[in-house]
Amino acid sequence: MNPKFRLVSLVPLICVAALAGFTWWLLQAVQPREHEAAPRALTHTPDYFADNFSVSELDQSGATQYRLTASHMVHYEDDENSDLTNPAVRAFQPGKPIVTATGLRGTVNGDASIVNLYDNARILRAAGAGDPEMQADSEHFRVLVNDDVILTEKPVKLRRGLSVMTATNGMNYNNVTRVIQLYGNVRGAIAPADSGGSS
C-alpha cells in the first residue's frame, strides 16, 4: 500500500479525534465544579448605603418634576427596596405651588415610584394662586409618584388656611386635580374665607 495514501486516509480520523477532544474540553469548561457552591440566594441584607441621598425625576423638557431626598438611605439586595431616614418628596408643577411630603423615616421601592413616609408624616402645599397653604398630618403617607397622588389609610388632620378637618379612615390627595378626599368619620370647621376657593 502506498504510504502517501495511508497518510491521506488518516487525516479525517485525526480531524474527528481533534473535534471530539475539543468538545470534551468545552464541556468540562462550562460545567460547574463539584466543589463550587451553588449561587447564593439573595437575602434581606443591606448591599449599599448613602448619606445625603437625592434623586430627581425630570419631565420631557428637562425640568425637575419630583425630587426624593433623605439624610440616610440603606438599600436591600433581595427586593431592591430602600429604608430612608428623614425622607422628603417634592413635586414641582409649572405655575402651581410646590408640594412637599415628609416623615421621620420611610421606604422607597426599586424604581422610586412608591415612597412610604412614617412617623410625623406631613404633606405641605405652599400657598399660591389664591389658595392658602395646605397641611396634612398623619402616621403614614404613601406617595404614588407616577400617579401624582398621596394617600393614607390612617387618621389624618387637614388644615387649609383657617379651616381644619379630621378624618378617621384616611385621605387621598390628587396633586394634578388638587382634589382632596377624606374617608371615615369626617369632622371640622371651614372658615368663611376658605369656602370659596379650590382645594
Summary of the structure (lengths in Angstrom):
residues: 199
radius of gyration: 30.9
end to end distance: 104.8
largest distance: 118.6
contacts: 524
relative contact order: 0.09
helix: 16%
strand: 47%
